[in-house]
């Protein structure tokens, strides 16, 4: 089996930064907004 190339540390740091930002989000509200967005406006 061929080994995969390792991600550079800079890339890992960026992924962690992105994850920390979105960990603080209230995903219940985000889901609720998504439901309303799908409904057609009359």
C-alpha positions in Angstrom: 0.0 0.0 0.0 1.3 3.4 -1.0 1.8 6.0 1.8 0.0 9.3 1.6 1.9 12.6 1.6 1.8 14.3 5.0 0.1 17.7 5.3 2.3 20.6 6.0 2.1 22.1 9.5 0.7 25.3 8.1 -2.2 23.5 6.5 -2.9 21.6 9.8 -2.9 24.9 11.7 -5.4 26.5 9.2 -7.7 23.5 9.6 -7.6 23.8 13.4 -8.3 27.5 13.2 -11.3 26.9 11.0 -12.6 24.2 13.3 -12.3 26.4 16.4 -14.3 29.2 14.7 -17.1 26.9 13.9 -17.1 25.0 17.2 -18.5 28.2 18.8 -21.4 28.4 16.4 -24.9 27.6 17.6 -25.7 24.9 15.0 -29.3 24.6 16.1 -29.9 28.2 14.9 -28.0 27.5 11.7 -30.2 24.4 10.9 -33.3 26.5 11.7 -32.2 29.2 9.2 -31.5 26.6 6.6 -35.1 25.2 6.9 -36.6 28.7 6.4 -34.4 29.4 3.4 -35.7 26.4 1.5 -39.3 27.5 1.8 -40.6 29.4 -1.2 -41.6 33.0 -0.6 -45.2 33.9 -1.8 
